[in-house]
């Protein structure tokens, strides 16, 4: 894996904004709140947060889409 913590956070926040834009919920965190939550996580936890695997979507594919 060749991604920094900041790159992973940016990609996860980008995905979050995309998902919230398409299907907003009243209790959704703001992008700033989501970023603050992610900043407390380790790189391993951030990778888990992407929900990637080798079958459906690899981390590289996820980063290409959301990074």
C-alpha positions in Angstrom: 0.0 0.0 0.0 1.4 3.3 -1.0 -1.2 5.7 0.3 -0.7 8.3 3.1 -3.2 8.7 5.9 -4.2 12.1 4.4 -4.9 10.5 1.0 -7.0 7.8 2.6 -9.0 10.4 4.6 -9.5 12.6 1.5 -10.8 9.6 -0.5 -13.2 8.5 2.3 -14.5 12.0 2.8 -15.0 12.3 -1.0 -17.0 9.1 -1.0 -19.0 10.3 2.0 -19.9 13.6 0.3 -21.0 11.6 -2.8 -23.1 9.2 -0.8 -24.7 12.0 1.3 -25.4 14.1 -1.8 -27.4 11.2 -3.4 -29.2 10.1 -0.3 -29.0 12.7 2.5 -30.2 11.8 6.0 -31.0 14.4 8.6 -28.4 13.0 11.0 -25.5 12.7 8.5 -22.3 14.2 9.7 -20.9 17.1 7.8 -17.8 16.5 5.8 -15.8 18.4 8.4 -17.2 16.2 11.2 -16.5 13.0 9.2 -12.9 14.2 8.5 -12.4 14.9 12.3 -13.6 11.3 13.1 -11.3 9.8 10.4 -8.3 11.7 11.7 -8.4 9.7 14.9 -8.1 6.4 13.1 -4.9 4.5 12.2 -4.1 3.7 8.6 -5.2 0.1 9.1 -8.6 1.4 10.4 -8.9 3.7 7.4 -8.3 0.9 5.0 -11.0 -1.1 6.8 -13.3 1.9 6.5 -12.9 1.8 2.7 -14.5 -1.7 2.7 -12.2 -2.9 -0.1 -11.1 -6.4 -0.9 -9.4 -8.3 -3.7 -12.7 -9.6 -5.2 -15.2 -6.7 -5.5 -13.0 -3.5 -5.3 -9.4 -3.2 -4.5 -7.9 -0.4 -2.5 -6.2 0.9 -5.7 -9.6 1.0 -7.5 -11.2 2.7 -4.6 -8.5 5.4 -4.6 -8.7 5.9 -8.3 -12.5 6.5 -8.0 -12.5 8.6 -4.8 -9.0 9.8 -4.3 
